[in-house]
Every structure is written in C-alpha cells, then in structure tokens.
Amino acid sequence: MVEKSRTESQGYKPDGETEVADENRNKVPSNMSRTAFAAKNSLFGLLGKIMSLIANFASRTVFIYVLGQYYLGINGLYTDVLSILSFAELGFGSAMVFSLYGPVACDDSEKIRQLMGFYKVVYRIVALVVFMAGLVMLPFLQYVVTGADSLSLYELSDYCGPIATAFHA
C-alpha cells in the first residue's frame, strides 16, 4: 500500500498521475539538515536586503547630485503613492504561493502552467487598476505638494517612462 504524500493529505492530488517516488521528489543533498538550509536561506535573505539598502542609498545619492532635492522629493512622493496603491494586490501573492505548493511538490507542470496563466491575468488587471488610480490622483498632486505646479508635463513623462516599462515586462 502506497502511503499518501503530504500534499495529497492536504487535499491536492494531480489529475491522472501516479505517485512519484520519494527519491525523485526531493533531490536534496543529504549532508545538509533542514536547520542548515534554513540558516543558509536566512543568510542569503539578509545579504539580499543589505545589497538592496546599499543600492537604494547609492541611487538616492546619485539622484540628489544629478537632479537635485526637489526631484528626489517628487520621486519619493510617487514612490509612496505607488506603494499605497500596490495594496491593491490584495494578497494575491500569498494566494499564489499557497495554491502553487501542491502542484510544485507533485511536479504537476500542467497545473502550474494553468495557475501561472491565471495569475498573469490577475496581476495585469491589478497593474492596470493601480496605473489608472495613479492617473486619477495626478490632478490632485498640486494640493499635496507645494511647488508641484512648477512640474511640467514633460518632466512628469520622464517619471512615467520607467513605470510604463515595468508594465510591459
């Protein structure tokens, strides 16, 4: 009798597939324990965060020297507005990770492909909603920031270029 896998006991069973042998399921070097993997993962997460902070500091410094404090403030404002609007994600990232756990564990590539296609559509809709909300908020910028009326449409388009590029990716 074949014992149910952990993912099957949690409610996921791939359609039409037989049980995958345990030795093929987790190809993990036997010389590392789960604690060692967790420590390694934490170390790389910490290094990634430190590199991100250094890159952020360096880019802000260059931004100040090249464009000045005023444009750094405008950039910060747009970054904060987009951060607030990104709450429109509504937990789809967590739902995606949860729903992909079973198919990835059972190597169900068709189910993974279907879920990724669905989340691609969801995230494009979320991106469109965030972009449109940002455009709706744009006329009210002059009431939020003093001196924002001196920001020309041409200068504003320079800020929207990278955002538009991100939506095409």
N, C-alpha and C positions, 0 to 999 in steps of 0.2 A: 504494500500500500504506500502510495506516494504521499508524503506529508505536504500539507498546503504551505505555500510560501507566505511570508509575512504580508506581502501586498495583497495576496488573494484573501487572506483572513481579514483584511481591512476593506474588502469589498471590490477589489479590482481583479478581473480575470480577462486576459486578452482573448479576443474573438478567434476561435478556431486554432489556437496554438497549443502545443503540448508543453508540459513542464520543462523548463530549461534546467540543465544540470547545474548543480550548485558551483562546481568548479569553473564553469564558464560565466556565471553570473557576476561574481566579484573578483576581478583579476587584481588583487591587492598583494603587494609584496609581504611575505609572511614575517619579515624581520621588523615590521613597524606595527605597534599596537594602536588601538583607537585613540589612546591618550596622546601618543606621538603624532598621529595625524591631526588631532585637534590642536595640539601645540604648534605644529607646522602651519596649519591653516590660520591660526591666530597671528602668528608671526608675519605671514605674508599679508594678512589684512592690515596689520599695524604698519608695515612698510608701505603698503599702498596708500594708506591715509597720510602718512608723513610725506610721501612724494607728492600727493595731491596738495597738501598745505604749502609745501615749498614752491610748487608750480603756481599756485594761486598768488602767493606773496610776490614771486618774481614777475608774474604778468601784471599785477596791480602796480608794481613799481615802474615797470616799463610804460604802462598806460599813463601814469602820472607824468613821467618825463616827456612822453611824446605828445599827449593830448591835453594834459592839464587836469586839475582837480575837478573843474566843472563837469567835464565829460565823464570822469570817473564816477561822480555823483549820479549823473544821468544813467550811466551803465548800471550802477548799483540799484537805482530805482527800478529799472526794467528787470533786472535780475530778481529783485524781491517780488515784483508784481508777477513775474512768471512762476516764481516759487509758490506763491499763493494760488495762482491758477492751476498749478500742477496737482493740487489736491483733488482736481477733477479726475485723477487716476482712480480714485475711489477703491483702492485695494485690489485692483486687477492684477498687480504684480504678485501679491501673496496668493491670490486665487490661481494664478498661472503656475506658480511653483507647486502648490498643493495638487492641482489636477495633473501635472506632469510627473509626479512622483511615481505613480503606479506604472504608466507606460515606459518610463525610462528604466525602472527596476526590472521590468519584464522584457525590455528591448523590443517594444511594440512600435516599430518605426512608422507604421501607417497611422496609428492613433496619435503619435507625436506630431506627424505632419498635419493632421487634421486640426489638432489643438493650436499649433503654431499659426496656421492659416486663420483660424478664428481670432486669435489674439492680435494678429497683424491688422485685421479689420477693426477690432475694438480700439487698438491704440491709434490707428489713423483717425477714427472718429473722435477720440479724446483729444488728439492733437489739433484737429480742426476746431473743436469747441473751445479749446484754450486759445488758439490763434484768433478766433472770432471775438471771444471775450476781451482779449487784449486790444483788438481794434476798436471795440465799443468803448473801452476805458480810455483810449488815446485822447479824445477831445477834452477830457476832464483833467489831463495832466497839468494844465496851467493853474488849476486850483490847488493841486497837491504840492507843486514845487514852485518856489519863487524864482523868477527868471527863466522859466521854461518857455515863455512866449518867444524868447530870442532863439530858440532852437528851430532851425529851418527844416522844411520837409526833406531837402536834400541830405542834411545831416542825419535826420531820422532814418532815411532809407539806408544809410551806411550801417545803422544798428540792426535794421531788419534783415539785411542780407544774410548774415550768418544764421539767423533764426530760420529763414526760408530754406537755406541749405540743409539745415537739420531736419526739416520736414520732408525733404526729398530723399533722405537717406533711408 
